[in-house]
């Protein structure tokens, strides 16, 4: 698909990178353009894998600057109207790109489209997300890191905020909402999320409240509009209150929550 660019940021994930790239190049309906961003990898195996990538894959190298900066570097090299970011340890599900593109083309008011997540690795099973809900988005990350975006969203927001070393993808979706850009959920599994002990998600979850404070501070104006956004939610007033008071502080310790996820999403 010549109108789509997929950006794959990578820091020392050579063990998984080829799998991520293959999932993009094998998409039904045509592969997107692929840009791999080497975020200052120090692992020789990662360098070897990058050197062996197909000629059509562009590799951009930079000093280590973090996930947000690596994603932005790749997006800066993309010149297509549609873009997608896929982490180097994940996979794009078969048929995902065609499904996302078809739904986005049919909804001109939507700026990005995303689907459900399938866990693989140390966990298994599907995480099903509700339809796009701006109220829920303020309090819980129900989109994931991978969505097909219109270029206008990146131009309006400036991309990923480097000040957010935690949940930078969630902050992008909130920032998009603040700029008037909304999403569309596709009822299909589009993202395959590898769970492993080195996952960034494990590290980020332990600093969740730090992220929440920073998100609220940056987007105080948007949070002040929560009653207005609540009108678009399918949650009842009681449901919204419970949602806000649980997912705001997220009181369950990270270790307990992780253990519960391992039971609910037991690897097959």
GIVEN-V925324 format. One record per pair of residues at least 6 apart in sequence whose ideal C-beta (glycine too) atoms are under 6 Angstrom apart, sorted by the first residue. I is the first residue (numbers start at 1). J is the second residue. Records with the same first field share a line. If there is no record, write none. Layout:
I->J ; J
This chain:
1->30 ; 32
3->80 ; 81 ; 82
4->32 ; 80 ; 82
5->32 ; 33 ; 78 ; 80 ; 83
6->24 ; 32 ; 34 ; 84 ; 86
7->35 ; 74 ; 75 ; 85
8->20 ; 36 ; 86 ; 88
9->37 ; 39 ; 67 ; 70 ; 71
10->17 ; 36 ; 38 ; 88
11->39 ; 41
12->41 ; 43 ; 46
13->88 ; 89
14->43 ; 45 ; 46 ; 49
16->88 ; 89
17->49 ; 88
18->49
20->86 ; 88 ; 91
23->91 ; 92
24->34 ; 92
25->31
27->97
28->95 ; 98
29->98
34->57
35->58 ; 74 ; 77
36->57 ; 59
37->60 ; 70 ; 73 ; 74
38->61
39->64 ; 70
40->63 ; 64
50->59
60->73 ; 77
62->73
66->165
67->168
68->160 ; 162 ; 168
69->162
71->85 ; 160
72->159 ; 160
75->83 ; 154 ; 159
81->151
82->148
83->149
84->148
86->92 ; 146
89->194
90->193 ; 194
91->192
93->189 ; 190 ; 192
96->190
99->186 ; 188
100->113 ; 148 ; 186 ; 190
103->113 ; 184 ; 186
104->113 ; 148
107->184
110->184
111->150 ; 153 ; 181
112->147 ; 149 ; 153 ; 183
113->148 ; 184 ; 186
114->143 ; 147
115->186 ; 188 ; 190
116->126 ; 128 ; 129 ; 189
117->127 ; 144 ; 191 ; 193
118->126 ; 189 ; 192
119->125 ; 193 ; 195 ; 265
120->192 ; 194
121->194 ; 195 ; 196
122->195 ; 196 ; 267
123->195 ; 265 ; 267
124->265 ; 267 ; 268
125->265
126->189
129->142 ; 185
131->185
132->183 ; 184 ; 185
133->233
134->177 ; 229 ; 232
135->229 ; 230 ; 233
136->142
139->243 ; 244 ; 247 ; 248
140->247
141->170
143->173
144->191
145->169
146->191
153->176 ; 181
156->179
157->175 ; 176 ; 179
160->168 ; 172
161->171
164->171
166->204 ; 207 ; 211
167->204 ; 211
174->219
178->219 ; 222
205->254
206->254
208->250
216->223
230->240
